[in-house]
Amino acid sequence: GVPDWFEPTLFDEFAQAMRGDQRPTLGLGLGLPIARVLAIANDGDLTHQREGDETRLILRLPTAKTPVDHPDRDDRSQEDLST
């Protein structure tokens, strides 16, 4: 889980709970801040919740009521692509 003292900075850019020589993996501390910005940009949110020694990340995004058209999406079937 996330240490109590680190919770206020959990979504801050470059924030890391462990020093470089103590961390089992490398990283810049940008993953959670970027994920939260993307969630908010899509009318959602990324939060956290403590449960004992564990920390749970909660991603909330709105549901689409109608399909969204995207300019990069190609809905043509394989047959259409061969012509």
C-alpha positions in Angstrom: 0.0 0.0 0.0 0.8 3.7 -0.1 2.4 5.1 3.1 0.2 7.6 5.0 2.7 10.4 4.6 2.8 9.9 0.8 -1.0 10.0 0.1 -1.3 13.8 -0.3 1.3 13.7 -3.1 0.2 10.4 -4.8 -1.0 12.1 -8.0 1.8 14.8 -8.1 4.2 14.7 -11.0 7.5 13.0 -10.2 6.4 12.0 -6.7 7.9 8.8 -5.5 7.5 7.1 -2.1 10.9 5.4 -2.2 14.3 6.6 -3.0 16.0 5.3 -6.2 18.2 2.8 -4.4 15.2 1.4 -2.5 12.8 1.0 -5.4 12.4 -2.5 -7.0 11.5 -0.9 -10.3 12.5 2.2 -12.2 10.1 5.0 -13.1 9.7 8.7 -13.3 6.6 9.2 -11.1 4.5 10.2 -14.0 2.1 7.2 -14.5 -0.5 8.2 -12.0 -0.5 11.9 -12.7 -0.9 11.2 -16.5 -3.7 8.7 -15.8 -5.5 11.1 -13.6 -5.3 13.9 -16.2 -6.6 11.6 -18.9 -9.5 10.5 -16.7 -10.4 14.1 -15.9 -10.2 15.1 -19.5 -12.8 12.4 -20.2 -15.2 13.6 -17.5 -14.0 11.0 -15.1 -11.6 10.8 -12.2 -8.9 8.7 -10.7 -8.8 8.5 -6.9 -7.5 6.2 -4.2 -9.0 4.5 -1.1 -7.2 2.8 1.8 -8.3 -0.6 3.0 -6.1 -1.6 5.9 -2.5 -1.9 4.5 -3.7 -1.9 0.9 -4.4 1.1 -1.4 -7.0 0.7 -4.1 -7.0 3.0 -7.1 -10.5 3.8 -8.4 -11.0 4.9 -12.0 -14.4 6.3 -12.8 -15.4 7.1 -16.4 -18.8 8.1 -17.8 -20.5 5.5 -20.0 -21.3 6.4 -23.6 -25.0 6.4 -24.4 -24.4 6.4 -28.1 -21.4 5.1 -30.2 -18.7 7.7 -30.7 -17.5 8.4 -34.2 -13.7 8.6 -34.4 -11.9 9.8 -37.5 -9.3 7.1 -37.3 -11.8 4.3 -36.9 -12.4 2.2 -40.0 -15.7 0.2 -39.7 -15.5 -1.3 -43.2 -15.5 -5.0 -43.3 -12.7 -7.1 -44.9 -14.7 -7.5 -48.1 -15.0 -3.7 -48.4 -11.2 -3.4 -48.0 -10.5 -5.7 -50.9 -12.3 -3.5 -53.4 
